[in-house]
Amino acid sequence: MKNSPSFGYLSELYVQVLLAIVLGGLLGYLWPQVGTSLQPLADGFIKLIKMLLSPIIFGTVVVGIARMSDIKEVGRIGVKSLIYFEVVSTLALVIGLVVVNVIKPGAGMNIDASHIDAGSISAYVKAADGNHGFVQFLLDIIPNTIVDAFAKGMMLQVILVSVLIGIAMVQLGDYGKPLVNVIDILLHALFRVVAMVMRLAPLGAGAGVAFTIGKYGIATLWSLGYLMLGVYITTILFVVLVLGGIAAWAGFPLPQFLRYFKDEILIVLGTCSTEAVMPQMLVKLERLGCDKTVVGMVLPTGYTFNADGTSIYLSMAAVFVAQATNTDLSLGDQIVLLGVLLLTSKGSAGVAGAGFVTLAATLSSIHTVPVAGLVLLLGVDRFMNEARAVTNLIGNGIATIAIAKWDGAFDQKQAMEAMRLRHDKPATAETEVLATDP
């Protein structure tokens, strides 16, 4: 007997995740203590994925470069990526500044910064103090040892090691092919592990939402609802107008992109972490027709350098704190703020809550807006983190497609075929990842 269409849809990952998010929200609202206690489930799911990221990135980059015909492609792709990231993230910062100055969500709150107890944000300020500037940022890309890069899971360090070894494999020629084949086999094995872990995606997403609602409550949304509404509307407009325009130019329109990556978008919505879906993104972008080398270099690097949603949030939140505390920011002050954010916003994507640390580092650097004002954002930061995480994910996916198109490494026919196959045969958590076998 054939399954009815309604039950058949339950086998699709995005349906399972969506149901888990709804159930998690209800659980967190009705039984807050139970919802809060589910945080380990969400954290456990993210940790399971993160433990696989370093070797997957390593394998993808090394195999991609080792099988290239022209080593100059690596430098060309890297330059194009950095140009794209800087232009788009700067545009996101500017749009955030413009919107927050127009809607003025903090105006009229009249908060006295000197009377704010900043104890609750001391951990964030302490973490922000670890930021030692751009030169230190560049030095931190070089690991102390190769093993250290993988042990700490530092993405840029892993990419650096991977690129160097990939170039070395090219120089070795036929002598290095056996090792490349071994790494390729290991990569396929890791993706099969990812397929196992992704079965837990609905549990991780549902637990994440239950924790958020249970700990912070729906009531906290009303007090800063205007700011939240502004952030959500701005990110949606950015995705539709800016990223949608880029996607249309690349030949893969935004509606098709959202439909193709709906599973990943919903998982990020629940977990607030783009790292939770990076392995799947690597697989699906390559299957979509993007060259393996482009995917391996652009997507992981974009997680650090291309935080579109976080950029919007940072500019809006910084000016919001100034408005709420009656801190006057001239045009010159806001230009300085924009310049600082261009530096501090790098490295904020991927991990849930990192944007708040970046915001603390920014305000500490400019000494114009009181850092203590960040206390106003604590209650709703997790809710806004959902908007910026999803925007970051969409931005990096479209960036990979756009740079592949720019470099002549995007197969339009393969993209359409991938969309057709996905529409004809709905994918489960396992088949999404296991389809990488050659």
C-alpha positions as a printed NumPy array, in Angstrom:
array([[  0.   ,   0.   ,   0.   ],
       [  1.393,   3.356,  -1.01 ],
       [  1.933,   6.106,   1.557],
       [ -0.501,   8.986,   1.362],
       [  0.988,  12.3  ,   0.166],
       [  0.582,  13.844,   3.621],
       [  2.667,  11.123,   5.291],
       [  5.116,  11.047,   2.408],
       [  6.083,  14.647,   3.071],
       [  7.123,  13.688,   6.608],
       [ 10.149,  11.905,   5.135],
       [ 11.524,  15.238,   3.887],
       [ 14.082,  16.864,   6.15 ],
       [ 12.699,  20.408,   5.904],
       [  9.231,  19.203,   7.021],
       [ 10.718,  17.39 ,  10.014],
       [ 12.782,  20.446,  10.978],
       [  9.821,  22.794,  10.561],
       [  7.618,  20.622,  12.762],
       [ 10.409,  20.396,  15.347],
       [ 10.769,  24.197,  15.393],
       [  7.018,  24.66 ,  15.965],
       [  6.901,  21.993,  18.684],
       [ 10.051,  23.394,  20.295],
       [  8.536,  26.875,  20.377],
       [  5.344,  25.58 ,  22.022],
       [  7.336,  23.574,  24.549],
       [  9.487,  26.564,  25.451],
       [  6.428,  28.789,  25.825],
       [  4.255,  26.38 ,  27.84 ],
       [  7.006,  24.791,  29.95 ],
       [  9.94 ,  27.245,  30.062],
       [ 12.034,  25.19 ,  32.487],
       [ 11.771,  22.112,  30.281],
       [ 12.626,  24.172,  27.206],
       [ 15.697,  25.669,  28.877],
       [ 16.916,  22.221,  29.901],
       [ 17.011,  21.124,  26.247],
       [ 19.986,  23.345,  25.395],
       [ 22.476,  20.411,  25.604],
       [ 20.624,  18.685,  22.746],
       [ 21.04 ,  21.711,  20.468],
       [ 24.662,  22.205,  21.532],
       [ 25.38 ,  18.502,  21.051],
       [ 24.083,  18.53 ,  17.477],
       [ 26.22 ,  21.557,  16.576],
       [ 29.299,  19.978,  18.198],
       [ 28.8  ,  16.783,  16.21 ],
       [ 28.88 ,  18.79 ,  12.982],
       [ 31.758,  21.048,  14.084],
       [ 33.982,  18.062,  14.856],
       [ 33.762,  17.129,  11.157],
       [ 34.287,  20.593,   9.665],
       [ 38.096,  20.823,   9.744],
       [ 38.787,  17.508,   7.973],
       [ 35.958,  18.114,   5.475],
       [ 37.27 ,  21.568,   4.56 ],
       [ 40.79 ,  20.162,   4.338],
       [ 39.747,  17.317,   2.062],
       [ 37.559,  19.484,  -0.175],
       [ 40.241,  22.138,  -0.719],
       [ 43.162,  19.725,  -1.159],
       [ 41.345,  17.458,  -3.624],
       [ 39.936,  20.433,  -5.526],
       [ 43.328,  22.134,  -5.953],
       [ 45.214,  18.88 ,  -6.621],
       [ 42.956,  18.144,  -9.581],
       [ 43.263,  21.598, -11.145],
       [ 45.072,  22.13 , -14.416],
       [ 46.252,  25.675, -13.653],
       [ 47.56 ,  26.567, -10.19 ],
       [ 47.039,  30.259, -10.937],
       [ 43.31 ,  29.64 , -10.516],
       [ 43.788,  29.496,  -6.742],
       [ 45.086,  33.063,  -6.547],
       [ 42.508,  34.317,  -9.032],
       [ 39.605,  32.79 ,  -7.092],
       [ 40.99 ,  34.16 ,  -3.815],
       [ 41.249,  37.723,  -5.135],
       [ 37.768,  37.634,  -6.649],
       [ 36.358,  36.267,  -3.405],
       [ 37.873,  39.02 ,  -1.253],
       [ 36.655,  41.728,  -3.66 ],
       [ 33.138,  40.317,  -3.608],
       [ 33.095,  39.904,   0.175],
       [ 34.262,  43.457,   0.827],
       [ 31.801,  45.052,  -1.588],
       [ 28.74 ,  43.126,  -0.414],
       [ 29.477,  43.276,   3.335],
       [ 30.187,  47.011,   3.093],
       [ 26.859,  47.452,   1.302],
       [ 25.151,  45.528,   4.122],
       [ 26.743,  47.805,   6.751],
       [ 25.678,  50.944,   4.888],
       [ 22.109,  49.696,   4.439],
       [ 21.895,  48.913,   8.161],
       [ 23.123,  52.418,   9.042],
       [ 20.64 ,  54.064,   6.698],
       [ 17.647,  52.08 ,   7.97 ],
       [ 18.41 ,  52.586,  11.671],
       [ 18.756,  56.34 ,  11.108],
       [ 15.42 ,  56.43 ,   9.325],
       [ 13.292,  54.351,  11.715],
       [ 15.152,  55.417,  14.939],
       [ 14.126,  52.392,  17.068],
       [ 15.989,  53.649,  20.155],
       [ 14.65 ,  57.218,  20.119],
       [ 12.66 ,  58.169,  23.196],
       [ 13.952,  55.383,  25.463],
       [ 16.09 ,  57.941,  27.397],
       [ 18.309,  55.374,  29.12 ],
       [ 20.976,  56.733,  31.481],
       [ 24.084,  54.701,  30.63 ],
       [ 25.72 ,  55.579,  33.955],
       [ 22.965,  53.729,  35.822],
       [ 23.172,  50.528,  33.804],
       [ 24.566,  47.46 ,  35.54 ],
       [ 27.05 ,  46.131,  32.998],
       [ 27.878,  43.007,  34.987],
       [ 25.763,  40.807,  32.709],
       [ 27.883,  41.696,  29.677],
       [ 31.288,  41.493,  31.363],
       [ 32.026,  38.142,  29.715],
       [ 31.37 ,  39.623,  26.262],
       [ 33.522,  42.665,  26.958],
       [ 36.333,  40.42 ,  28.219],
       [ 36.091,  38.319,  25.04 ],
       [ 36.166,  41.496,  22.955],
       [ 39.38 ,  42.597,  24.672],
       [ 41.082,  39.656,  22.974],
       [ 40.815,  41.527,  19.666],
       [ 44.283,  42.99 ,  19.055],
       [ 43.75 ,  44.593,  15.667],
       [ 44.129,  43.772,  12.003],
       [ 47.829,  42.817,  12.103],
       [ 47.194,  40.29 ,  14.862],
       [ 44.214,  38.999,  12.881],
       [ 46.525,  38.26 ,   9.941],
       [ 49.129,  36.607,  12.176],
       [ 46.442,  34.433,  13.748],
       [ 45.744,  32.928,  10.312],
       [ 49.112,  31.145,  10.622],
       [ 48.813,  28.212,  13.072],
       [ 51.52 ,  27.348,  15.577],
       [ 51.534,  23.818,  14.169],
       [ 49.514,  22.053,  11.475],
       [ 47.885,  19.86 ,  14.118],
       [ 46.98 ,  22.941,  16.182],
       [ 44.877,  24.337,  13.321],
       [ 42.733,  21.201,  13.255],
       [ 42.616,  20.755,  17.029],
       [ 41.257,  24.277,  17.578],
       [ 39.015,  24.219,  14.52 ],
       [ 40.276,  27.597,  13.28 ],
       [ 38.729,  27.836,   9.829],
       [ 41.175,  30.25 ,   8.187],
       [ 44.148,  28.303,   9.536],
       [ 42.73 ,  25.062,   8.139],
       [ 42.165,  26.746,   4.758],
       [ 45.762,  28.038,   4.702],
       [ 47.166,  24.578,   5.454],
       [ 44.823,  23.015,   2.893],
       [ 45.802,  25.426,   0.116],
       [ 49.526,  24.883,   0.746],
       [ 49.192,  21.095,   0.737],
       [ 46.931,  21.22 ,  -2.329],
       [ 49.555,  23.241,  -4.227],
       [ 52.214,  20.786,  -3.074],
       [ 50.137,  17.902,  -4.461],
       [ 49.956,  19.67 ,  -7.834],
       [ 53.727,  20.076,  -7.87 ],
       [ 54.211,  16.396,  -7.026],
       [ 52.186,  15.393, -10.085],
       [ 51.584,  11.652, -10.563],
       [ 53.674,  10.868,  -7.478],
       [ 51.129,  12.593,  -5.254],
       [ 47.987,  11.097,  -6.856],
       [ 47.766,   8.081,  -4.504],
       [ 47.645,  10.41 ,  -1.485],
       [ 45.02 ,  12.611,  -3.191],
       [ 42.905,   9.502,  -3.802],
       [ 43.224,   8.502,  -0.145],
       [ 42.117,  11.985,   0.983],
       [ 39.205,  11.794,  -1.471],
       [ 38.103,   8.447,  -0.019],
       [ 38.373,   9.891,   3.498],
       [ 36.252,  12.844,   2.381],
       [ 33.486,  10.533,   1.153],
       [ 33.616,   8.627,   4.455],
       [ 33.246,  11.887,   6.392],
       [ 30.2  ,  12.854,   4.344],
       [ 28.616,   9.527,   5.253],
       [ 29.177,  10.388,   8.913],
       [ 27.506,  13.743,   8.227],
       [ 24.524,  11.848,   6.798],
       [ 24.206,   9.962,  10.09 ],
       [ 24.44 ,  13.153,  12.154],
       [ 21.896,  14.993,   9.983],
       [ 19.234,  12.544,  11.12 ],
       [ 19.398,  14.48 ,  14.401],
       [ 18.82 ,  17.866,  12.721],
       [ 15.129,  18.126,  13.717],
       [ 16.05 ,  17.353,  17.336],
       [ 18.822,  19.96 ,  17.355],
       [ 16.68 ,  22.663,  15.735],
       [ 13.661,  22.002,  17.949],
       [ 15.759,  21.994,  21.117],
       [ 17.413,  25.261,  20.082],
       [ 14.081,  27.038,  19.672],
       [ 12.707,  25.532,  22.915],
       [ 15.751,  26.841,  24.796],
       [ 15.473,  30.336,  23.298],
       [ 11.76 ,  30.736,  24.047],
       [ 12.065,  29.041,  27.444],
       [ 14.973,  31.183,  28.656],
       [ 14.065,  34.601,  27.275],
       [ 10.293,  34.295,  26.884],
       [  7.984,  35.881,  24.354],
       [  7.496,  38.912,  26.616],
       [ 11.046,  40.139,  25.987],
       [ 10.204,  40.579,  22.325],
       [  7.727,  43.38 ,  22.971],
       [ 10.129,  45.688,  24.81 ],
       [ 12.534,  45.883,  21.878],
       [ 10.096,  44.815,  19.184],
       [ 10.705,  47.895,  17.034],
       [ 14.42 ,  47.153,  16.768],
       [ 13.764,  43.481,  16.044],
       [ 11.201,  44.366,  13.397],
       [ 13.685,  46.752,  11.816],
       [ 16.446,  44.116,  11.733],
       [ 14.171,  41.441,  10.269],
       [ 12.702,  43.734,   7.615],
       [ 16.148,  45.053,   6.663],
       [ 17.624,  41.551,   6.318],
       [ 14.648,  40.427,   4.231],
       [ 14.976,  43.433,   1.929],
       [ 18.716,  42.836,   1.645],
       [ 18.169,  39.198,   0.71 ],
       [ 15.426,  39.978,  -1.804],
       [ 16.914,  43.071,  -3.451],
       [ 20.702,  42.766,  -3.14 ],
       [ 21.299,  39.019,  -2.93 ],
       [ 18.332,  38.37 ,  -5.203],
       [ 19.845,  40.649,  -7.829],
       [ 23.212,  38.881,  -7.58 ],
       [ 21.53 ,  35.464,  -7.811],
       [ 19.598,  36.526, -10.913],
       [ 22.83 ,  37.701, -12.552],
       [ 24.475,  34.38 , -11.706],
       [ 21.661,  32.528, -13.463],
       [ 20.19 ,  30.895, -10.366],
       [ 17.262,  33.108,  -9.225],
       [ 16.597,  33.598,  -5.508],
       [ 13.328,  31.579,  -5.372],
       [ 15.165,  28.578,  -6.809],
       [ 18.002,  29.085,  -4.327],
       [ 15.621,  29.235,  -1.349],
       [ 13.772,  26.141,  -2.542],
       [ 16.982,  24.185,  -3.108],
       [ 18.482,  25.071,   0.286],
       [ 15.283,  25.106,   2.373],
       [ 16.517,  22.285,   4.636],
       [ 19.676,  24.159,   5.545],
       [ 17.838,  27.457,   6.059],
       [ 15.403,  25.894,   8.522],
       [ 18.177,  24.121,  10.448],
       [ 20.074,  27.412,  10.798],
       [ 16.834,  29.119,  11.868],
       [ 16.528,  26.634,  14.718],
       [ 20.167,  26.357,  15.784],
       [ 21.345,  29.948,  14.998],
       [ 24.58 ,  28.449,  13.675],
       [ 25.588,  28.392,  10.012],
       [ 28.34 ,  25.901,  10.813],
       [ 25.653,  23.301,  11.494],
       [ 24.993,  22.985,   7.759],
       [ 28.385,  23.716,   6.176],
       [ 29.06 ,  20.093,   5.105],
       [ 25.703,  19.942,   3.332],
       [ 26.279,  23.324,   1.718],
       [ 29.624,  22.141,   0.326],
       [ 27.974,  19.077,  -1.183],
       [ 24.899,  20.771,  -2.623],
       [ 26.786,  23.721,  -4.127],
       [ 29.126,  21.353,  -5.941],
       [ 26.192,  19.271,  -7.145],
       [ 24.566,  22.496,  -8.29 ],
       [ 27.292,  23.019, -10.874],
       [ 29.899,  25.075,  -8.967],
       [ 33.488,  23.936,  -9.446],
       [ 34.842,  21.908,  -6.51 ],
       [ 37.807,  24.24 ,  -6.015],
       [ 35.592,  27.339,  -5.959],
       [ 33.246,  25.765,  -3.428],
       [ 36.096,  24.561,  -1.217],
       [ 37.75 ,  27.979,  -1.102],
       [ 34.848,  30.429,  -1.235],
       [ 32.289,  28.946,   1.167],
       [ 34.575,  28.357,   4.215],
       [ 36.308,  31.723,   3.676],
       [ 32.938,  33.421,   3.338],
       [ 31.971,  32.172,   6.788],
       [ 34.656,  34.498,   8.136],
       [ 34.74 ,  37.385,   5.66 ],
       [ 31.177,  37.524,   4.329],
       [ 28.763,  38.009,   7.236],
       [ 25.995,  40.003,   5.52 ],
       [ 23.343,  39.471,   8.189],
       [ 25.773,  40.179,  11.004],
       [ 26.93 ,  43.365,   9.26 ],
       [ 23.347,  44.658,   9.125],
       [ 22.803,  43.771,  12.776],
       [ 26.054,  45.353,  13.963],
       [ 25.433,  48.732,  12.338],
       [ 21.786,  48.855,  13.456],
       [ 22.486,  47.67 ,  17.011],
       [ 25.381,  50.127,  17.545],
       [ 23.305,  53.134,  16.483],
       [ 20.295,  51.805,  18.436],
       [ 22.345,  51.838,  21.664],
       [ 23.423,  55.41 ,  20.878],
       [ 19.803,  56.476,  20.296],
       [ 18.554,  54.731,  23.434],
       [ 21.227,  56.376,  25.624],
       [ 20.82 ,  59.806,  23.957],
       [ 24.376,  59.637,  22.603],
       [ 24.691,  62.054,  19.719],
       [ 26.421,  60.551,  16.688],
       [ 27.406,  62.979,  13.959],
       [ 27.877,  61.926,  10.345],
       [ 31.625,  61.796,  10.979],
       [ 31.099,  59.54 ,  14.023],
       [ 28.992,  57.16 ,  11.968],
       [ 31.608,  57.052,   9.205],
       [ 34.215,  56.132,  11.839],
       [ 31.803,  53.498,  13.167],
       [ 31.417,  52.137,   9.644],
       [ 35.195,  51.931,   9.208],
       [ 35.674,  50.082,  12.498],
       [ 32.85 ,  47.678,  11.661],
       [ 34.507,  46.861,   8.341],
       [ 37.347,  45.357,  10.391],
       [ 35.568,  43.955,  13.449],
       [ 32.749,  42.329,  11.465],
       [ 35.227,  39.871,   9.953],
       [ 35.249,  36.582,  11.781],
       [ 31.831,  36.997,  13.394],
       [ 29.886,  34.534,  11.272],
       [ 29.324,  30.846,  11.916],
       [ 29.106,  30.535,  15.699],
       [ 25.933,  31.456,  17.561],
       [ 26.365,  34.639,  19.612],
       [ 29.684,  35.73 ,  18.081],
       [ 28.015,  38.859,  16.698],
       [ 27.415,  40.144,  20.227],
       [ 31.115,  39.823,  21.068],
       [ 31.956,  41.681,  17.85 ],
       [ 29.558,  44.462,  18.792],
       [ 31.234,  44.782,  22.198],
       [ 34.644,  44.979,  20.49 ],
       [ 33.37 ,  47.69 ,  18.139],
       [ 31.914,  49.925,  20.857],
       [ 35.018,  49.44 ,  22.986],
       [ 37.158,  50.626,  20.075],
       [ 35.33 ,  53.844,  19.196],
       [ 34.689,  55.064,  22.792],
       [ 31.674,  57.057,  21.59 ],
       [ 28.749,  54.757,  22.295],
       [ 28.616,  53.379,  25.893],
       [ 29.432,  49.667,  25.951],
       [ 27.156,  49.262,  28.971],
       [ 24.226,  49.954,  26.643],
       [ 24.622,  46.45 ,  25.229],
       [ 22.674,  45.245,  28.26 ],
       [ 19.577,  46.526,  26.443],
       [ 20.122,  43.943,  23.71 ],
       [ 20.774,  40.861,  25.839],
       [ 17.157,  39.717,  26.017],
       [ 16.508,  39.796,  22.278],
       [ 19.972,  39.116,  20.855],
       [ 19.238,  35.417,  20.457],
       [ 16.043,  36.183,  18.509],
       [ 17.869,  38.585,  16.198],
       [ 20.645,  36.019,  15.831],
       [ 18.194,  33.884,  13.858],
       [ 17.745,  36.614,  11.245],
       [ 21.441,  37.341,  10.847],
       [ 22.439,  33.647,  10.775],
       [ 19.961,  32.828,   8.004],
       [ 21.054,  35.915,   6.051],
       [ 24.705,  34.906,   6.469],
       [ 23.907,  31.439,   5.133],
       [ 22.01 ,  32.725,   2.092],
       [ 24.702,  35.335,   1.447],
       [ 27.527,  32.785,   1.443],
       [ 25.633,  30.347,  -0.738],
       [ 24.876,  33.02 ,  -3.323],
       [ 28.455,  34.331,  -3.057],
       [ 29.796,  30.893,  -4.002],
       [ 27.501,  30.657,  -7.019],
       [ 28.259,  34.246,  -8.087],
       [ 32.046,  33.839,  -7.836],
       [ 31.841,  30.533,  -9.703],
       [ 29.839,  32.333, -12.417],
       [ 32.352,  35.213, -12.436],
       [ 35.207,  32.743, -12.833],
       [ 33.458,  30.733, -15.554],
       [ 33.194,  27.743, -13.211],
       [ 29.391,  27.47 , -12.913],
       [ 27.495,  24.903, -15.005],
       [ 24.023,  26.34 , -15.63 ],
       [ 22.68 ,  23.12 , -17.166],
       [ 23.869,  21.07 , -14.195],
       [ 22.154,  23.524, -11.846],
       [ 18.841,  23.14 , -13.637],
       [ 19.236,  19.361, -13.664],
       [ 19.967,  19.337,  -9.915],
       [ 16.816,  21.376,  -9.307],
       [ 14.756,  19.043, -11.482],
       [ 16.029,  15.921,  -9.75 ],
       [ 15.375,  17.413,  -6.328],
       [ 11.828,  18.34 ,  -7.346],
       [ 11.114,  14.9  ,  -8.805],
       [ 12.569,  12.994,  -5.852],
       [ 12.409,  14.692,  -2.426],
       [ 15.624,  14.159,  -0.516],
       [ 15.966,  12.935,   3.044],
       [ 18.728,  13.887,   5.454],
       [ 20.731,  10.879,   4.308],
       [ 20.315,  11.06 ,   0.53 ],
       [ 21.216,  14.771,   0.503],
       [ 24.731,  13.956,   1.664],
       [ 25.297,  10.489,   0.26 ],
       [ 24.691,  11.744,  -3.271],
       [ 28.332,  12.874,  -3.319],
       [ 29.591,   9.459,  -4.407],
       [ 31.214,   9.698,  -7.845]])
